[in-house]
Amino acid sequence: MAESISKKLEAFSRKEGEISSFLVYLLLFIVVYEVFMRYAFNSPTTWGFEATTFIYGLHYMFGITYTDLYDGHVKVDIFTSYLPDRIQNYLKIITNLVFFMPVMAGMTIWSGVFAYKSTLGQEHNPTSWAPPIWPLKILMAACFLFLLLQGIANLINDINRLKHNEVNNEY
């Protein structure tokens, strides 16, 4: 059952990452449009820079889960890489439980509170364009939740790897 949950969470993370990767095309379109308006007509937009910042931020936030799915985040494993696979797996489980889960649970909860307050106040960015930013804060909270769920999938996989002796038994 746990493996089934893990597979479903990983499938969700993969699909979420694949879909959100298309934000790059929207970002590219806005940048090209802004550059064209600025240099061809000497008429830059009031929203171009801000929109690209928002879209890049969303692209980044949605990408953290996809990156975690493929173990692509930067880590310092200069010492642990010399340990046997079984011990490395134990360390992954411990660090997931002690560091990752509490931090991501906190980030999910507090970004949710942050998004809730922003939504209640219908928060807008205090700029000349003044777009609503509460939807972005909701998406940010969702992205932290997605990362937490992927961390749960990673934990299930690491525990299953130990249970099924899929790591080397060298000491």
SEVOGU-235092 format. One record per residue (C-alpha): residue number from 1; residue in three letters; x, y, z. Coordinates in pm, 1 decimal, decimal comma, padded with zeros to 6 digits. Layout:
 seq type        X        Y        Z
 NUM  ALA        X        Y        Z
...
This chain:
 seq type        X        Y        Z
   1  MET  00000,0  00000,0  00000,0
   2  ALA  00279,0  00243,5  00091,0
   3  GLU  00447,0  00177,3 -00242,5
   4  SER  00120,2  00259,3 -00417,7
   5  ILE  00098,5  00591,6 -00232,1
   6  SER  00459,2  00666,4 -00320,4
   7  LYS  00402,1  00589,7 -00689,3
   8  LYS  00092,3  00814,0 -00698,3
   9  LEU  00276,9  01100,0 -00528,5
  10  GLU  00567,0  01062,7 -00771,0
  11  ALA  00330,2  01056,1 -01068,5
  12  PHE  00169,7  01376,1 -00940,9
  13  SER  00511,1  01542,5 -00894,8
  14  ARG  00617,9  01438,3 -01243,8
  15  LYS  00298,6  01566,8 -01408,0
  16  GLU  00306,4  01891,3 -01206,3
  17  GLY  00665,6  01951,7 -01317,0
  18  GLU  00595,5  01871,5 -01679,8
  19  ILE  00292,7  02101,1 -01694,2
  20  SER  00458,9  02388,0 -01509,7
  21  SER  00761,4  02371,4 -01741,6
  22  PHE  00542,9  02538,2 -02005,1
  23  LEU  00555,6  02858,1 -01798,3
  24  VAL  00890,6  02915,2 -01967,8
  25  TYR  00711,2  02981,8 -02296,8
  26  LEU  00487,2  03243,5 -02137,5
  27  LEU  00795,2  03398,9 -01978,8
  28  LEU  00974,9  03402,2 -02313,1
  29  PHE  00675,6  03560,1 -02488,7
  30  ILE  00648,9  03840,7 -02231,3
  31  VAL  01022,3  03915,8 -02240,5
  32  VAL  01027,1  03927,0 -02621,1
  33  TYR  00715,3  04144,1 -02624,3
  34  GLU  00864,9  04381,4 -02366,0
  35  VAL  01194,4  04411,9 -02554,6
  36  PHE  01009,9  04467,4 -02883,1
  37  MET  00785,4  04738,5 -02735,2
  38  ARG  01077,9  04907,6 -02561,9
  39  TYR  01318,3  04918,3 -02855,5
  40  ALA  01090,0  04917,7 -03160,4
  41  PHE  00831,3  05168,4 -03034,0
  42  ASN  01010,9  05328,1 -02738,0
  43  SER  00704,3  05232,6 -02534,1
  44  PRO  00787,5  04988,1 -02256,1
  45  THR  00501,1  04827,9 -02070,5
  46  THR  00424,7  04903,0 -01706,3
  47  TRP  00361,1  04536,2 -01635,7
  48  GLY  00633,2  04347,2 -01825,4
  49  PHE  00909,4  04335,5 -01566,2
  50  GLU  00673,1  04253,7 -01282,3
  51  ALA  00493,3  03983,0 -01480,4
  52  THR  00823,2  03813,0 -01565,9
  53  THR  00923,0  03820,5 -01199,1
  54  PHE  00595,4  03654,6 -01098,9
  55  ILE  00612,0  03391,5 -01371,7
  56  TYR  00975,0  03309,6 -01300,0
  57  GLY  00889,3  03279,6 -00929,2
  58  LEU  00607,1  03038,8 -01007,6
  59  HIS  00829,4  02842,1 -01242,9
  60  TYR  01088,4  02811,7 -00966,0
  61  MET  00837,3  02716,5 -00696,6
  62  PHE  00670,7  02450,2 -00911,6
  63  GLY  01013,5  02322,0 -01016,0
  64  ILE  01136,7  02244,7 -00663,7
  65  THR  00912,2  01938,7 -00634,8
  66  TYR  01005,9  01809,9 -00978,9
  67  THR  01374,0  01857,5 -00895,0
  68  ASP  01331,2  01667,0 -00568,2
  69  LEU  01162,0  01381,9 -00754,8
  70  TYR  01480,5  01333,4 -00958,6
  71  ASP  01715,7  01398,1 -00662,9
  72  GLY  01848,1  01709,1 -00834,0
  73  HIS  01883,7  01947,4 -00540,7
  74  VAL  02232,9  02050,5 -00440,1
  75  LYS  02363,1  01860,0 -00141,8
  76  VAL  02692,5  01833,8  00036,9
  77  ASP  02774,5  01465,8  00045,2
  78  ILE  03151,0  01487,8  00052,9
  79  PHE  03169,0  01260,5  00358,0
  80  THR  02851,9  01054,5  00329,8
  81  SER  02931,7  00943,9 -00024,8
  82  TYR  03212,9  00727,0  00116,8
  83  LEU  02975,6  00542,7  00349,8
  84  PRO  02812,7  00211,5  00254,4
  85  ASP  02480,3  00240,9  00072,8
  86  ARG  02285,6  00100,5  00367,5
  87  ILE  02418,5  00365,9  00606,8
  88  GLN  02357,5  00637,8  00347,1
  89  ASN  01997,8  00519,5  00326,7
  90  TYR  01960,3  00534,4  00705,7
  91  LEU  02101,2  00889,0  00700,6
  92  LYS  01854,4  00989,2  00427,1
  93  ILE  01565,9  00862,3  00639,3
  94  ILE  01692,0  01036,0  00953,7
  95  THR  01756,9  01369,8  00781,6
  96  ASN  01420,0  01348,5  00609,7
  97  LEU  01242,2  01295,4  00941,6
  98  VAL  01449,4  01535,8  01151,6
  99  PHE  01509,5  01822,3  00908,7
 100  PHE  01306,0  01802,4  00588,7
 101  MET  00964,1  01706,1  00724,3
 102  PRO  00949,5  01960,9  01009,4
 103  VAL  01081,0  02243,1  00790,0
 104  MET  00847,2  02165,7  00499,1
 105  ALA  00549,8  02116,3  00732,4
 106  GLY  00626,8  02457,0  00885,6
 107  MET  00672,6  02620,7  00544,5
 108  THR  00346,3  02468,2  00423,0
 109  ILE  00151,9  02581,2  00728,9
 110  TRP  00295,7  02931,6  00745,1
 111  SER  00274,8  02996,7  00373,3
 112  GLY -00086,3  02877,9  00394,5
 113  VAL -00154,1  03128,1  00674,0
 114  PHE  00026,0  03394,1  00470,9
 115  ALA -00188,1  03311,8  00163,9
 116  TYR -00506,8  03305,4  00370,0
 117  LYS -00443,4  03653,2  00513,5
 118  SER -00347,0  03784,8  00170,7
 119  THR -00665,9  03640,5  00019,9
 120  LEU -00885,0  03788,9  00290,2
 121  GLY -00735,7  04130,7  00225,4
 122  GLN -00740,6  04086,1 -00154,3
 123  GLU -00375,3  04197,1 -00148,0
 124  HIS -00232,6  04382,6 -00446,9
 125  ASN  00127,5  04466,0 -00522,5
 126  PRO  00201,6  04830,3 -00431,7
 127  THR  00328,2  04928,3 -00777,4
 128  SER  00190,5  05132,4 -01064,5
 129  TRP  00052,5  04816,6 -01226,3
 130  ALA -00084,8  04692,4 -00888,9
 131  PRO -00170,0  04332,4 -00982,7
 132  PRO -00337,6  04107,5 -00725,4
 133  ILE -00075,2  03893,8 -00555,2
 134  TRP -00295,4  03681,4 -00334,8
 135  PRO -00332,7  03412,9 -00607,3
 136  LEU  00046,3  03386,8 -00626,3
 137  LYS  00064,6  03338,0 -00251,2
 138  ILE -00191,3  03057,4 -00272,2
 139  LEU  00019,0  02889,4 -00541,2
 140  MET  00332,5  02934,7 -00330,3
 141  ALA  00163,3  02756,3 -00038,0
 142  ALA  00048,9  02479,5 -00273,9
 143  CYS  00406,8  02436,0 -00398,8
 144  PHE  00534,9  02387,9 -00043,8
 145  LEU  00262,5  02127,4  00007,5
 146  PHE  00367,7  01952,4 -00314,5
 147  LEU  00729,1  01943,3 -00194,1
 148  LEU  00619,2  01802,8  00142,1
 149  LEU  00422,9  01529,9 -00038,2
 150  GLN  00725,2  01444,3 -00252,8
 151  GLY  00931,4  01423,2  00067,1
 152  ILE  00680,7  01169,1  00199,0
 153  ALA  00720,3  00968,3 -00123,9
 154  ASN  01098,8  00980,9 -00084,8
 155  LEU  01071,2  00864,2  00275,2
 156  ILE  00845,6  00572,7  00176,5
 157  ASN  01090,4  00473,5 -00098,5
 158  ASP  01390,0  00489,2  00136,4
 159  ILE  01212,7  00278,2  00399,6
 160  ASN  01103,6  00025,4  00136,5
 161  ARG  01459,1  00008,8  00005,6
 162  LEU  01579,6 -00086,8  00352,9
 163  LYS  01295,5 -00334,6  00405,7
 164  HIS  01359,1 -00514,8  00080,3
 165  ASN  01738,2 -00507,3  00122,1
 166  GLU  01780,9 -00314,9 -00203,2
 167  VAL  02086,4 -00137,2 -00067,2
 168  ASN  02424,3 -00301,2 -00050,7
 169  ASN  02500,1 -00474,2  00279,0
 170  GLU  02862,1 -00362,8  00288,0
 171  TYR  02993,2 -00216,7  00613,6
